[in-house]
Amino acid sequence: QKLTYYESIHTLIRALKEEKSKKKIYLWGAGGRGLSFLYNDGKLMIDKVIDSSIDRQGIPLGQYGNVISPNEIVSNSIIVLLNSRYLYLIPNQIKNKNQIFLLS
């Protein structure tokens, strides 16, 4: 996967707006930080939310549908990661060619 770092939420949002019409955009993580992003700065930027926790998969998130597992991601998509602590999980759980946007 290609990894792109963003130092601010504003540059991340700008990049997502540029890619929105070209690729599916997934948010990794249905926890507090992810949901805050989803319903505030990232509103309308995200197509689906992924979580590696089986307990969170299937939880409905309104217009974003249910939280999905990592193996449901389509190829050539963007994955937004808000916490670099989980960066090590992605290559092991995502087998498709995807781009990772990391807010650091």
N, C-alpha and C positions, 0 to 999 in steps of 0.2 A: 504494500500500500504506500501511496505517496502521503507524506505528512507535511502539513503547513501550519506554522505557529502564528498565532495572532496575539499581540500584546494588549489589545483593548477590545472591549465588547463592540465598540463602534466600527473598528476595522473588520471584525468578524461579520457583523451584520451587513456591512457594505459588500463583502465578498459573497455572502449568501444571496444577497439580492441579485448580484451579477450571474450567479449560477442557477437560480431558482427555476428559470424557464428551460434549462438544459438538462438538469439531473434531479433525481429523487434526493431529498435531504432527510437524513435520519438524525435524531438526537439520542445519544447514548446515555441512558440513566433516567429512571423515573422517580428518583429521590427528590429531596427538597431543592437542591440547586438546579436540577433539570427542570422541575415543574415551575420554578420561579422564572427561569429563562423562557420556557415555553409560553407562559401566559403574560410575559412582560416584553423584554427586549426582542425575543425571538418569535413573537406572535406572528403567525401567518408565514413564517419562514420554513417551518418544519412540516414534513409530510407524515412521518410516523415516529414513534418513540420506541427504542429498543432497550431491553434490560436483560442482563445475564442471569439475574435472580429469577428462578422459577416462580417464587412467590409473587413477583410483580407482573409477570407475564399474564396477559389476559385482562388486566385491570382496564376498565373503560376510561378514556380521557376525552370525552366529548367529541369535538370535531376532528380530533386526531385519531380516533378509533381506539382499539385496544392496544396495550403495550405488547410488543412482539418479541420473539426470541431472536438472537443474532443470526441464526441460520435462515431467517426469512428475508434478509436484505437482498435486494436485486443488485446485479453487477453494475459497475460504472456509476456508483452513487457517491454521495458525500455523507460522511459520518461526523457529526459535531460532538466533540468530547470537551467537556467543561472542567474536567479534573484529570491532570496528568497521571495521577495515581493508578488509573485504570488502563493506561496506555499499553501495558504489557498483556492485557487480556485480549486485545483486539486481533492481533495476528493469529492467535490460537483459535478464535471463535468465528472469524470471518474468512471465508475461503474465496470470495469473489474479489475482483479487482476494484477497489474503492479508494477514494481520497479521504483522508482524515484531516479535519480542521480542528486544531487544538487551541483553546484559549489558555494562555499561560501567564 
